[in-house]
Amino acid sequence: MNCAHPIDAATLADYWLAALREAEEQAIEEHLLGCDGCGERLREVIALAQGVRQLACEGSLRIVVSEVFLKRAAEQGLRIRQYAPPPSGSVECTVTAEDDLLVGHLVANLSGVQRVDLSICDESGIEQFRFPDIPFGSRAGVVVFQESITLAKAAPSNTMIVRLVSVEKSGRERPLGAYTFHHTRSLPGPGGV
């Protein structure tokens, strides 16, 4: 690349998503008109975004989604398996070969909360993975978590605990809810061991 001032991928992604201020957007456009290298990089960012969108629509990603996303998926004929355990409660769950998406509705009091982390724990409560600073609507009072349907279909019977945690600027954490999913494998195959 022969660009003296290459535009980083994050800025190009923001440009593609129309998330920049007007002046920044115009500066990027002017740069792209004269820079083939950054134009190629933008095409790569677009391809990556489309690939991620495809995986999300296939239900293969663990992500936080919106009710609008679920409504569109249902309108497109996707089969959505949904569970809504109460805060500090549990639910028995499974998936079938016909399911396209697997979703948990996590109800919590989100008013006044600035940042929410989503934590995935094993059945002993030991954190296995954390999604920091997830998107949420404080008035909605619910986080919609899409579990990977690919993982769920292959998983043996197990228990997963999902926690919502409020994180203050000081780093202090406050639990908002813990949701236990008792998964029973219903599909044949090696995961059923």
KOLNU-788913 format. One line per 10 residues: number of its first residue (from 1); their letters; for each residue x, y, z of N, C-alpha, C, CB. Coordinates in Angstrom, 2 decimals, padded with zeros to 5 digits. Atoms other than C-alpha are relative to their C-alpha. Glycine has a CB too. Layout:
NUM = A = X Y Z X Y Z X Y Z X Y Z ~ ...
***
This chain:
1 = MNCAHPIDAA = 000.85 -001.17 000.00 000.00 000.00 000.00 000.89 001.24 000.00 -000.96 000.00 001.22 ~ -000.80 -001.21 000.12 001.43 003.37 -001.02 -000.69 001.21 000.62 000.31 000.28 -001.46 ~ 000.75 -001.09 -000.63 -000.83 005.48 001.20 000.83 000.58 001.14 -001.38 -000.50 000.51 ~ -000.75 -000.67 -001.06 000.91 008.04 003.39 -000.80 000.07 001.30 000.40 001.41 -000.43 ~ 000.88 -000.09 -001.17 -002.09 008.19 005.77 -001.12 -001.03 -000.10 -000.58 001.43 000.14 ~ 001.03 001.04 000.14 -003.89 004.84 005.66 -001.08 000.13 001.08 000.63 -001.39 000.06 ~ 001.14 -000.06 -000.92 -007.33 004.75 007.26 -000.13 -001.37 000.65 -001.33 000.40 -000.75 ~ 000.08 001.29 -000.70 -007.63 002.08 009.95 -001.37 -000.65 -000.23 000.26 000.19 001.51 ~ 001.20 000.80 000.30 -010.23 -000.67 009.61 -001.20 000.43 000.85 000.29 -001.49 000.24 ~ 001.12 -000.42 -000.86 -012.32 000.54 012.59 -000.66 001.27 -000.53 000.50 000.24 001.44
11 = TLADYWLAAL = 000.55 -001.23 000.56 -012.74 003.98 011.02 -000.75 -000.29 -001.29 001.12 001.04 -000.25 ~ 000.69 000.38 001.24 -013.63 002.41 007.68 -001.33 -000.69 000.31 000.89 -000.93 -000.85 ~ 001.26 000.66 -000.40 -016.24 000.25 009.44 -001.01 001.05 000.45 000.25 -001.02 001.14 ~ 000.90 -001.07 -000.43 -017.71 003.34 011.10 -000.51 000.79 -001.20 000.71 000.94 000.99 ~ 000.40 -000.70 001.22 -017.74 005.05 007.71 -001.09 -000.80 -000.73 001.22 000.22 -000.94 ~ 000.96 000.86 000.69 -019.57 002.08 006.14 -001.34 -000.03 000.71 000.56 -001.40 -000.13 ~ 001.22 000.05 -000.79 -022.10 002.07 008.97 -000.64 001.38 000.19 000.29 -000.61 001.35 ~ 000.48 -001.38 -000.12 -022.64 005.85 008.67 000.00 000.46 001.46 -001.41 000.13 -000.58 ~ -000.10 -000.34 -001.41 -021.49 006.28 012.27 000.93 001.17 000.27 000.47 -001.20 000.78 ~ -000.92 -001.14 -000.16 -019.13 009.21 011.64 -000.76 001.32 -000.09 001.11 -000.05 -001.06
21 = REAEEQAIEE = 000.56 -001.34 000.17 -019.85 012.89 011.97 000.20 000.42 -001.45 000.67 001.03 000.97 ~ 000.01 -000.40 001.42 -020.48 014.64 008.66 001.38 000.43 -000.48 -000.99 001.14 -000.21 ~ -001.32 -000.48 000.41 -017.06 016.34 008.54 000.98 -001.18 -000.16 000.55 001.02 001.02 ~ -000.87 001.17 000.09 -015.27 013.03 009.23 -000.34 -000.84 -001.23 -000.11 -000.86 001.27 ~ 000.46 000.77 001.15 -017.37 011.25 006.62 000.49 000.62 -001.30 -001.52 -000.11 000.01 ~ -000.44 -000.67 001.22 -016.54 013.87 003.97 001.50 -000.15 -000.20 -000.37 001.49 000.04 ~ -001.46 000.17 000.10 -012.81 013.65 004.76 000.35 -001.41 -000.47 000.67 000.29 001.36 ~ -000.24 001.39 000.41 -012.93 009.85 004.40 -000.34 -000.17 -001.48 -000.83 -000.99 000.86 ~ 000.40 000.11 001.41 -014.81 010.11 001.10 001.03 000.62 -000.93 -001.35 000.66 -000.23 ~ -001.03 -000.66 000.82 -012.26 012.57 -000.30 001.25 -000.86 -000.09 000.35 001.39 000.56
31 = HLLGCDGCGE = -001.18 000.85 -000.02 -009.43 010.29 000.75 -000.20 -001.23 -000.87 000.34 -000.41 001.44 ~ 000.28 001.22 000.77 -011.09 007.22 -000.77 -000.03 000.25 -001.50 -001.32 -000.58 000.43 ~ 000.02 -000.32 001.44 -011.55 008.98 -004.11 001.38 -000.05 -000.62 -000.61 001.38 -000.22 ~ -001.35 -000.02 000.55 -007.79 009.25 -004.50 000.90 -001.11 000.48 000.63 001.27 000.32 ~ -000.87 001.02 -000.59 -006.52 006.18 -002.65 -000.55 -001.39 -000.27 000.17 000.22 001.51 ~ 000.43 001.36 000.33 -006.90 002.74 -004.21 000.23 -000.98 001.16 000.73 -000.49 -001.24 ~ -000.32 000.90 -001.12 -005.26 001.06 -001.20 -001.07 000.03 001.09 001.34 000.36 000.59 ~ 001.04 -000.12 -001.03 -007.77 002.41 001.30 -001.36 -000.43 -000.55 -000.07 001.46 000.53 ~ 001.22 000.48 000.63 -010.58 001.71 -001.18 -000.08 -001.52 000.06 -000.08 000.47 -001.45 ~ -000.05 001.46 -000.09 -009.48 -001.93 -001.28 -000.24 -000.45 001.44 001.36 -000.53 -000.51
41 = RLREVIALAQ = 000.20 000.34 -001.42 -009.32 -002.01 002.52 -001.48 000.16 000.38 000.90 000.90 000.90 ~ 001.43 -000.18 -000.25 -012.90 -000.63 002.64 -000.79 -001.18 -000.55 -000.50 001.32 -000.62 ~ 000.69 001.17 000.56 -014.04 -003.44 000.34 000.19 -001.23 000.88 000.51 -000.28 -001.43 ~ -000.25 001.11 -000.92 -012.41 -005.93 002.74 -000.85 000.12 001.26 001.48 -000.06 000.37 ~ 000.83 -000.24 -001.18 -014.22 -004.35 005.70 -001.46 -000.33 -000.31 000.13 001.48 000.48 ~ 001.38 000.28 000.41 -017.52 -004.56 003.81 -000.22 -001.51 -000.11 -000.32 000.69 -001.35 ~ 000.12 001.46 000.14 -016.93 -008.23 002.96 -000.02 -000.67 001.37 001.16 -000.56 -000.84 ~ -000.03 000.54 -001.35 -016.08 -008.97 006.59 -001.34 000.24 000.70 001.16 000.62 000.81 ~ 001.29 -000.34 -000.62 -019.23 -007.17 007.80 -001.11 -000.89 -000.56 -000.33 001.48 -000.23 ~ 001.02 000.85 000.60 -021.35 -009.14 005.34 000.13 -001.44 000.48 000.09 000.06 -001.52
51 = GVRQLACEGS = -000.22 001.34 -000.52 -019.76 -012.39 006.52 -000.51 -000.16 001.43 001.47 -000.35 -000.06 ~ 000.48 000.03 -001.38 -020.48 -011.57 010.16 -001.53 000.04 000.03 000.58 001.18 000.81 ~ 001.47 -000.08 000.08 -024.06 -010.60 009.27 -000.58 -001.35 -000.40 -000.44 001.10 -001.01 ~ 000.46 001.32 000.46 -024.46 -013.93 007.46 000.04 -001.01 001.15 000.87 -000.51 -001.19 ~ -000.11 000.92 -001.13 -023.19 -015.87 010.50 -001.06 000.30 001.06 001.39 000.10 000.62 ~ 001.02 -000.38 -000.98 -025.52 -013.90 012.78 -001.38 -000.48 -000.45 -000.01 001.53 000.22 ~ 001.31 000.41 000.53 -028.50 -014.59 010.53 -000.15 -001.52 -000.02 -000.19 000.55 -001.40 ~ 000.04 001.46 -000.05 -027.59 -018.29 010.46 -000.09 -000.53 001.42 001.23 -000.59 -000.69 ~ 000.06 000.41 -001.39 -027.59 -018.32 014.26 001.28 -000.61 000.52 -001.10 -000.97 000.18 ~ -001.25 000.63 -000.38 -023.97 -019.39 014.44 000.81 000.77 001.04 000.83 -000.21 -001.20
61 = LRIVVSEVFL = -000.77 -000.82 -000.93 -022.77 -016.56 016.69 -000.69 000.14 001.34 000.24 001.37 -000.59 ~ 000.49 -000.40 -001.32 -023.15 -015.86 020.39 000.02 001.52 000.00 000.87 -000.61 001.19 ~ 000.06 -001.46 000.06 -024.37 -012.28 020.27 -001.28 000.50 000.69 000.05 000.48 -001.47 ~ 001.21 -000.66 -000.50 -026.84 -009.83 021.75 -000.72 000.54 -001.22 000.34 001.14 001.04 ~ 000.80 -000.43 001.14 -029.65 -009.16 019.29 -001.16 000.86 000.50 -000.53 -001.22 -000.80 ~ 001.15 -000.83 -000.35 -032.66 -006.88 019.21 -001.30 -000.74 -000.30 000.04 001.34 -000.78 ~ 001.33 000.54 000.30 -036.37 -007.63 019.17 -000.31 000.19 -001.49 -001.08 000.69 000.88 ~ 000.19 -000.26 001.43 -036.37 -006.10 015.67 000.66 -001.12 -000.82 000.58 001.39 -000.41 ~ -000.70 001.10 000.67 -033.81 -008.71 014.57 -000.84 -001.27 000.04 001.38 -000.25 000.65 ~ 000.83 001.21 -000.14 -036.04 -011.49 015.94 -001.26 000.08 -000.85 -000.38 -000.21 001.46
71 = KRAAEQGLRI = 001.22 -000.17 000.80 -039.12 -010.06 014.25 000.31 -000.24 -001.48 -000.59 001.42 000.20 ~ -000.38 000.21 001.41 -037.32 -009.94 010.87 000.29 -001.47 -000.28 001.22 000.85 -000.35 ~ -000.32 001.42 000.18 -036.01 -013.46 011.35 -001.27 -000.84 -000.09 000.89 -000.51 001.16 ~ 001.28 000.73 000.03 -039.52 -014.74 012.08 -000.74 000.27 -001.30 -000.88 000.40 001.21 ~ 000.66 -000.34 001.26 -040.90 -012.87 009.06 000.64 -000.72 -001.19 000.04 001.51 -000.23 ~ -000.70 000.71 001.07 -038.27 -014.60 006.92 -000.19 -001.51 000.11 001.49 000.32 000.05 ~ 000.30 001.42 -000.14 -039.55 -017.96 008.14 000.97 -000.79 000.84 -000.07 -000.61 -001.33 ~ -000.93 000.73 -000.86 -036.72 -018.82 010.54 -000.73 -000.49 001.24 001.21 000.90 000.39 ~ 000.58 000.57 -001.22 -037.65 -021.07 013.44 000.86 000.43 001.18 -000.10 -001.57 -000.09 ~ -000.72 -000.57 -001.13 -036.69 -019.38 016.69 -000.41 -000.74 001.27 -000.27 001.52 000.14
81 = RQYAPPPSGS = 000.23 000.67 -001.29 -036.39 -021.42 019.89 000.34 001.05 001.07 000.89 -001.33 000.16 ~ -000.18 -001.08 -000.96 -036.86 -018.94 022.77 -000.29 -000.48 001.42 -000.90 001.18 -000.35 ~ 000.18 000.30 -001.41 -036.50 -019.24 026.53 000.12 001.29 000.79 001.03 -001.05 000.50 ~ -000.03 -001.20 -000.83 -037.08 -016.67 029.26 -000.02 -000.39 001.48 -001.21 000.93 -000.33 ~ -000.03 000.33 -001.43 -035.93 -017.83 032.68 -000.14 001.28 000.84 001.31 -000.74 000.36 ~ 000.10 -001.19 -000.85 -036.80 -015.46 035.53 001.37 000.33 000.59 -001.05 -000.22 001.12 ~ -001.27 -000.34 -000.67 -033.94 -013.53 037.18 000.20 -000.92 001.21 000.02 001.51 000.43 ~ -000.35 000.95 -001.07 -032.19 -015.91 039.60 -000.77 -001.31 -000.13 -000.26 000.62 001.37 ~ 000.75 001.22 000.23 -034.27 -018.70 038.05 000.64 -000.87 -001.06 -001.42 000.33 -000.40 ~ -000.55 000.93 000.99 -033.79 -021.56 035.66 -001.10 -000.45 -000.95 000.64 -001.22 000.70
91 = VECTVTAEDD = 000.92 000.51 001.00 -035.38 -023.15 032.63 000.61 -001.27 -000.61 -000.31 001.07 -001.09 ~ -000.41 001.19 000.74 -035.23 -026.58 031.00 -000.07 000.38 -001.49 -000.92 -001.26 000.33 ~ 000.00 -000.39 001.41 -034.28 -026.17 027.34 000.65 -001.07 -000.87 000.73 001.32 -000.18 ~ -000.58 000.91 001.00 -033.33 -028.03 024.19 -000.08 000.68 -001.36 -000.74 -001.37 -000.01 ~ 000.16 -000.44 001.39 -033.02 -027.52 020.43 -000.28 -001.22 -000.85 001.28 000.77 -000.51 ~ 000.27 001.09 000.93 -034.19 -029.58 017.50 000.73 000.29 -001.31 -001.52 -000.16 -000.24 ~ -000.66 -000.18 001.30 -032.78 -030.08 014.03 -000.67 001.08 -000.83 -000.01 -001.31 -000.78 ~ 000.74 -001.00 000.77 -035.47 -027.74 012.67 000.22 001.43 000.47 -001.46 -000.32 000.04 ~ -000.19 -001.35 -000.54 -034.50 -024.77 014.88 001.12 000.72 -000.74 000.32 -000.07 001.51 ~ -000.99 -000.84 000.68 -032.62 -021.92 013.20 000.73 000.94 000.95 -000.68 000.81 -001.09
101 = LLVGHLVANL = -000.58 -000.93 -000.98 -032.02 -019.57 016.14 -000.36 -000.47 001.40 -000.49 001.45 -000.25 ~ 000.22 000.31 -001.41 -031.72 -020.07 019.90 000.22 001.27 000.80 000.94 -001.16 000.49 ~ -000.03 -001.30 -000.65 -032.51 -017.08 022.08 -000.44 -000.10 001.45 -000.89 000.98 -000.75 ~ 000.40 -000.14 -001.39 -032.66 -016.29 025.77 -000.38 001.45 000.28 001.13 -000.45 000.95 ~ 000.46 -001.34 -000.39 -034.69 -013.31 027.01 000.36 000.16 001.48 -001.56 000.19 -000.26 ~ -000.51 -000.20 -001.36 -032.91 -012.03 030.13 -000.57 001.29 000.56 001.56 000.03 000.01 ~ 000.69 -001.15 -000.57 -035.19 -009.72 032.10 000.78 000.50 001.22 -001.47 -000.35 000.39 ~ -000.72 -000.60 -001.13 -033.48 -007.30 034.50 -000.38 001.47 000.12 001.54 -000.15 -000.17 ~ 000.19 -001.43 -000.20 -033.90 -003.86 036.01 001.25 000.71 -000.49 -000.31 000.34 001.50 ~ -001.15 -000.66 000.62 -031.59 -001.85 033.75 -000.03 001.51 000.16 000.05 -000.35 -001.47
111 = SGVQRVDLSI = 000.10 -001.45 -000.16 -032.68 001.63 034.81 001.20 000.52 000.78 -001.32 000.38 000.70 ~ -001.15 -000.63 -000.64 -029.77 003.87 035.74 001.32 -000.71 -000.24 -000.25 000.07 001.44 ~ -001.22 000.76 000.27 -027.25 001.33 034.49 000.73 000.62 -001.19 -000.33 -001.51 -000.28 ~ -000.80 -000.58 001.07 -024.42 002.71 032.36 000.63 -001.05 -000.91 001.10 000.87 000.60 ~ -000.67 001.05 000.78 -022.66 -000.49 031.27 -000.46 -001.36 000.53 001.56 000.13 000.08 ~ 000.38 001.36 -000.36 -023.73 -004.13 031.23 000.96 -000.97 -000.68 -001.48 -000.30 -000.40 ~ -000.78 001.12 000.54 -021.48 -007.15 030.79 -000.87 -001.25 000.07 001.35 -000.19 000.78 ~ 000.67 001.29 000.00 -022.87 -010.57 029.89 001.06 -001.06 000.23 -000.79 -000.25 -001.34 ~ -000.97 001.01 -000.38 -021.04 -013.44 031.52 -000.60 -001.39 -000.18 000.46 000.21 001.47 ~ 000.43 001.39 000.18 -021.32 -017.10 030.53 000.83 -000.86 000.94 000.15 -000.48 -001.50
121 = CDESGIEQFR = -000.66 000.80 -001.03 -020.54 -019.51 033.35 -000.37 -001.47 -000.15 -000.37 000.50 001.40 ~ 000.33 001.43 -000.01 -020.38 -023.26 033.73 -000.98 -000.27 001.15 001.29 -000.87 000.14 ~ 001.01 000.33 -001.00 -022.74 -025.12 036.05 000.46 000.26 001.42 -000.39 -001.44 -000.14 ~ -000.52 -000.34 -001.33 -020.44 -024.37 039.02 000.04 001.51 000.23 001.39 -000.58 000.18 ~ -000.02 -001.45 -000.12 -020.74 -020.65 038.35 001.33 000.63 -000.35 -000.37 000.39 001.37 ~ -001.32 -000.51 000.38 -017.19 -020.29 037.06 -000.10 000.62 -001.39 001.08 -001.13 000.03 ~ 000.11 -000.72 001.27 -017.01 -017.70 034.32 000.90 -000.63 -001.06 000.37 001.47 000.19 ~ -000.70 000.57 001.13 -016.01 -019.16 030.96 000.29 001.04 -001.07 -000.79 -001.14 -000.59 ~ -000.14 -001.03 001.04 -016.50 -016.11 028.75 -000.79 001.22 000.43 -000.50 -000.52 -001.39 ~ 000.71 -001.24 -000.34 -017.52 -012.48 029.12 -000.10 000.89 -001.24 000.73 000.76 001.14
131 = FPDIPFGSRA = 000.25 -001.00 001.02 -019.07 -010.06 026.65 -000.04 001.35 000.71 -001.34 -000.29 -000.81 ~ 000.01 -001.29 -000.69 -018.07 -006.61 027.92 -000.83 001.04 -000.74 001.42 000.50 000.18 ~ 000.68 -001.18 000.51 -020.25 -003.54 027.43 -000.95 -000.33 -001.15 001.01 001.02 -000.46 ~ 000.95 000.43 001.03 -023.12 -005.16 025.54 -001.03 001.10 -000.26 -000.71 -001.31 000.42 ~ 001.08 -000.97 000.25 -025.84 -003.09 023.86 -001.26 -000.39 000.78 -000.32 000.09 -001.52 ~ 001.24 000.26 -000.73 -029.01 -002.73 025.92 -000.83 001.29 000.03 000.28 -000.51 001.44 ~ 000.90 -001.14 -000.16 -032.02 -000.48 026.26 -000.46 000.05 001.44 -001.21 -000.08 -000.97 ~ 000.34 -000.05 -001.42 -032.52 000.69 029.84 -001.51 -000.06 000.23 000.57 001.27 000.63 ~ 001.45 000.04 -000.16 -036.27 001.11 029.29 -000.57 -001.36 -000.38 -000.65 001.09 -000.86 ~ 000.52 001.30 000.44 -036.68 -002.28 027.62 -000.03 -001.00 001.15 000.85 -000.54 -001.14
141 = GVVVFQESIT = -000.03 000.91 -001.13 -035.67 -004.15 030.77 000.29 -001.44 -000.37 -001.28 000.07 000.72 ~ -000.32 001.36 000.43 -034.52 -007.15 028.77 001.20 000.04 -000.94 -001.22 -000.66 -000.71 ~ -001.11 000.22 000.92 -031.37 -008.34 027.04 -000.32 -001.28 -000.75 001.41 -000.09 000.75 ~ 000.29 001.17 000.81 -031.89 -010.75 024.16 001.33 -000.59 -000.47 -000.93 000.36 -001.23 ~ -001.27 000.66 000.29 -028.96 -013.17 023.95 -000.23 -001.16 -000.94 000.68 -000.49 001.30 ~ 000.07 001.11 000.96 -028.57 -015.41 020.92 001.17 -000.94 000.25 000.01 000.52 -001.47 ~ -001.02 001.03 -000.14 -026.68 -018.59 021.70 000.23 -000.61 -001.37 -000.44 -001.10 001.05 ~ -000.31 000.63 001.27 -024.94 -020.28 018.82 -000.82 -001.28 -000.17 001.51 -000.31 -000.11 ~ 000.80 001.19 000.27 -027.41 -022.78 017.38 000.91 -001.16 -000.41 -001.05 000.27 -001.10 ~ -000.97 001.02 000.40 -024.42 -024.63 015.93 000.58 -000.69 001.22 001.12 000.62 -000.85
151 = LAKAAPSNTM = -000.54 000.58 -001.24 -022.89 -025.10 019.39 -001.07 -000.78 000.74 000.57 001.10 000.90 ~ 001.07 000.64 -000.76 -026.23 -025.95 020.98 -000.40 -001.34 -000.60 -001.22 000.92 000.07 ~ 000.38 001.27 000.64 -027.06 -028.64 018.43 001.04 -001.08 000.22 -000.22 000.20 -001.50 ~ -001.08 000.97 -000.19 -023.68 -030.30 019.00 000.30 -000.29 001.47 001.25 000.49 -000.67 ~ -000.35 000.11 -001.42 -023.58 -029.89 022.79 -000.67 -001.19 000.67 -000.39 001.26 000.72 ~ 000.64 001.02 -000.82 -024.18 -032.70 025.24 -000.94 000.68 001.00 001.06 -000.87 000.74 ~ 000.83 -000.57 -001.07 -026.73 -032.23 028.01 000.93 000.69 000.99 -000.87 -001.10 000.71 ~ -000.84 -000.77 -000.91 -025.31 -029.55 030.29 -000.79 001.14 000.62 001.23 000.55 -000.74 ~ 000.59 -001.17 -000.63 -026.04 -026.52 032.43 000.90 001.19 -000.26 -000.21 -000.22 001.53 ~ -000.71 -001.24 000.24 -025.05 -022.98 031.53 -000.68 001.10 000.81 000.04 000.35 -001.53
161 = IVRLVSVEKS = 000.52 -001.14 -000.74 -025.46 -019.93 033.74 000.42 001.26 -000.74 000.50 000.01 001.49 ~ -000.28 -001.28 000.63 -025.72 -016.54 032.07 -000.29 001.07 001.04 -000.86 000.22 -001.31 ~ 000.15 -001.08 -000.97 -025.21 -013.48 034.25 000.05 001.35 -000.71 001.08 -000.08 001.09 ~ -000.09 -001.40 000.41 -025.90 -009.82 033.59 000.60 000.75 001.17 -001.40 000.59 -000.41 ~ -000.73 -000.70 -001.04 -023.55 -007.57 035.50 000.10 001.48 -000.37 001.41 -000.61 000.20 ~ -000.19 -001.43 000.18 -023.63 -003.78 035.89 001.44 000.32 000.40 -001.04 000.84 000.85 ~ -001.38 -000.38 -000.28 -020.11 -002.34 035.73 000.06 001.53 000.08 000.98 -000.55 -001.10 ~ -000.10 -001.43 -000.20 -019.56 001.11 037.18 001.34 000.51 -000.52 -000.16 000.35 001.49 ~ -001.24 -000.60 000.49 -016.86 003.54 036.01 001.20 -000.37 000.86 -000.13 001.51 -000.07 ~ -001.07 000.37 -000.93 -014.82 002.62 039.09 000.45 -001.45 -000.20 -000.45 000.20 001.43
171 = GRERPLGAYT = -000.30 001.41 000.20 -014.85 -001.01 037.92 -000.80 -000.91 000.93 001.46 -000.25 000.20 ~ 000.83 000.78 -000.92 -017.17 -002.10 040.74 -001.14 -000.66 -000.78 -000.57 000.90 001.13 ~ 001.04 000.77 000.67 -019.59 -004.79 039.60 -001.18 -000.25 000.92 000.55 -001.32 -000.52 ~ 001.22 000.29 -000.75 -023.18 -005.32 040.67 -000.83 -000.98 -000.83 -000.82 001.31 000.30 ~ 000.80 000.97 000.76 -025.17 -008.42 039.66 -001.40 000.54 -000.29 -000.10 -001.33 000.77 ~ 001.35 -000.39 000.41 -028.38 -007.72 037.74 -000.92 -001.21 -000.11 000.04 000.73 -001.33 ~ 000.79 001.21 000.13 -029.51 -011.30 037.25 000.86 -001.17 -000.41 -001.12 000.20 -000.99 ~ -000.66 001.25 000.40 -028.38 -014.90 036.89 -001.08 -000.91 -000.54 000.79 -000.67 001.20 ~ 001.01 000.78 000.72 -030.23 -017.17 034.46 000.62 -001.36 -000.32 -000.47 000.74 -001.30 ~ -000.55 001.34 000.17 -029.68 -020.92 034.47 -000.77 -000.74 -001.09 -000.04 -000.79 001.33
181 = FHHTRSLPGP = 000.58 000.76 001.12 -030.28 -022.95 031.32 000.47 -001.45 000.14 000.42 000.60 -001.40 ~ -000.29 001.42 -000.08 -030.48 -026.73 031.77 -000.31 -000.60 -001.37 -000.84 -000.71 001.15 ~ 000.15 000.49 001.37 -029.89 -028.01 028.24 -000.05 -001.53 -000.02 001.15 000.51 -000.90 ~ 000.09 001.44 000.22 -031.05 -031.51 027.34 000.20 -000.25 -001.48 -001.38 -000.58 000.48 ~ -000.28 000.32 001.40 -029.59 -032.88 024.15 -001.11 -000.88 -000.55 001.38 -000.72 -000.14 ~ 001.08 000.78 000.62 -032.28 -034.14 021.81 000.40 -000.53 -001.37 -001.25 000.86 -000.13 ~ -000.44 000.44 001.32 -030.26 -034.75 018.65 000.98 -001.16 000.13 000.65 001.16 -000.77 ~ -000.98 001.10 -000.05 -028.38 -037.98 017.93 001.36 000.48 -000.46 -000.47 -001.18 -000.89 ~ -001.34 -000.34 000.45 -024.66 -037.86 017.45 001.01 -000.05 001.12 000.01 001.36 -000.62 ~ -001.08 000.16 -000.97 -021.31 -037.74 019.23 -000.12 000.91 001.21 001.30 000.25 -000.67
191 = GGV = 000.13 -000.88 -001.16 -022.25 -034.81 021.51 -000.86 -000.57 001.10 -000.55 001.32 -000.44 ~ 000.92 000.57 -000.98 -024.80 -036.97 023.27 000.64 -000.96 000.98 -001.08 -000.69 -000.71 ~ -000.70 000.93 -000.87 -022.17 -038.93 025.13 -000.28 000.29 001.45 001.49 000.05 -000.25
***
